[in-house]
Amino acid sequence: MKRSEKEAIIAEVAERASRAVALYFADFTGLTVAEETELRREFRKSGVEYTVVKNTLIRKALEQLQGYDHVLDKFVGPTGVAFAYDDPSAPAKVIKKFTERTGKFKLKAAVIEKQLYDGSKLDELASMPGRKEIMASIVGSIQAPASGIVNAINAVMRDLVLVLDAIEKKKAA
């Protein structure tokens, strides 16, 4: 591989890492081509970019960015990198599901918002609520007081109608 090709790969990985909210580093030893293809398909469905890059190139790319110094020692052996741009827990969910099914693809480490998580934290990372779940919970929280106000106004109106109806029946009798 020529120096210019290596520099282009380093620049691309650094650019992806700077845009990502989470990076997941995993050991893909033992995966067949079919399993690797299936894994890439699952990552794509979740909006995650997955690539395999030489450890030295990953290390050089992350050295250009701040906040990744603590992960540089994790690059030993074959390493695949998953870049999450929207949902930081999406790669963890895909990795956990794939690992439970095949017994392969071991998480080395994850960096979420420049915070390092060891590979043993996969279950915790996969159980984090996703972006859509958090948004739904926020909308529900915002909507609850508004619907409470509407119900209170409707209750006052309903009670007023009942009182007026009772007064009308009393006058009629």
N, C-alpha and C positions, 0 to 999 in steps of 0.2 A: 504494500500500500504506500503510495507516494505521500510526501509530507503535506502537500496541498489538500489531498483527500482527508488526511487525518485532521488538519486544521478546520476543514469544512464540517466534519463530524463533531468536533469539539464545539465549534460555534453553534451548530444546530442543537446539541444536547444542552448547552448553556442557555440558549434562548428558550427551549422548552421548559427547562427547570425554572427559569425566572418567571414564566407565565403560570406554572403549575402551583396549585394550593397544596398538593401532596405528591410525594415521590415514594414509590414502593420498590424495594430491591429484593429480588428473589433468586434462588438457586434453581435452575431448570434442568439439572442433571437427571438423566434417565427418561426424559420425555421423548416420545416418538414424534414423527413428523405430523401424524394425524392429531395427536394430543396437542401439539404446539399450535396447529391450525385452529383447532377447536377453542383453545385458550384465547388466541388472538381474536377470534370471532366474538367470544363472550366479552372481552375487554371493549371491543368496538361497540357492541350493543349498549354497554354502560357508559359510553362517552369517554373512554380511557384510551390513551395511546400507549402501546407497548412496543418496546424495541430491545434488541440485544446489541450491546456495544462492548468493546474491549474495556477491561477494568482501568487500564492506564488512561484511556480517552475519557471515560466517565470521571475519573479522579481529576484530570486536568480541567475538564469543563466545570466541575463543581468548585474547584479551587478559585475560579474566576468570580464566583458569587459569594456573597457574605452569608454566614449562618449554616454552612454545610461542612465545616471543619470536623465536627464530631462524628460524621458518617464515613469519612474517607478510609478508615481502617476496616470497614465491612466488605470491601471489594477484594475478596479472595475466592478463587474458583469461578465457574460460569455464573454470570450475573445478567438477569433481565431487569429492565427498568420500566415501571408503569407510571405514566404521568397523568394525574387527575387534575382537571381544570375547574370543574364545577363542584363536584361532590367528593370531598376528601375520603369518604368511607366506601365509595364504589369499588375501588380496586380490592380492598380487603374482603368485601363480600364475594367478589368473583374468585379470588384466591382461596378463600375458605371453602367455598362450594366445590371448586375444582380439586383441592387437596383432599377433602373428605371423600370424594368419589374415586380419585386415582391413587392417592397416597404419595403422590409426587408433587414437585413444585413447592419448595420450602421457602417461606418468607425469611429473609435475612434481617431486614430492618425497614422502617418506614419513617419518612420525615414529613410531618404535617405542620404547616405554618412554621417551619424551621425548628420544630421540636422533634427530637429523635425518639422513636419507639422501637424497642427490640422486637425481633421476630416472634418471640413468645407471647406478645400482646395481640396476636392476630384475632383471637376471639373477641377481645374488647373492642378492637378497631372495627370489626365486622358488625358488632352490635350497635355501633353509633347510629343515630338516626341520620337518614340521608337528607339531602337538600330539600326534596319535595315534601318529606315528612315534617321537617322543621317549618317550611313555609305554610303547610296546612295547619299546623299547630298555632302559628302566629295569626293567621287569618281567623281561626276559630276563637282565639283569645280576643281579637279585636272585635269580632262579630258578636260575641256574647253580651257585652254591655249594651250594644246598640239594639239587639233583639230584646233585652230586658226593658229598655226604655219604651220600645214599641208596645210590649206586653203591658207595661204599667199604664201607658196612655189608653190603650184599648180597654183595660180594666176600668179606668175612670169613666170612659165613654159608656161602657156596658152598664156600670152601676148607675150612671145618670139616666140612661134609658129605662132601666128597671124602676128607679124612683119616680120618674115621670109617668110611667105606665101604671104604677101603684096609685099615684095621685089621681090619674084619670079614672081609674076603676072606682076609687073612693067617691069622687064627685058624681060619677054615674049612679052609684048606689044610693 
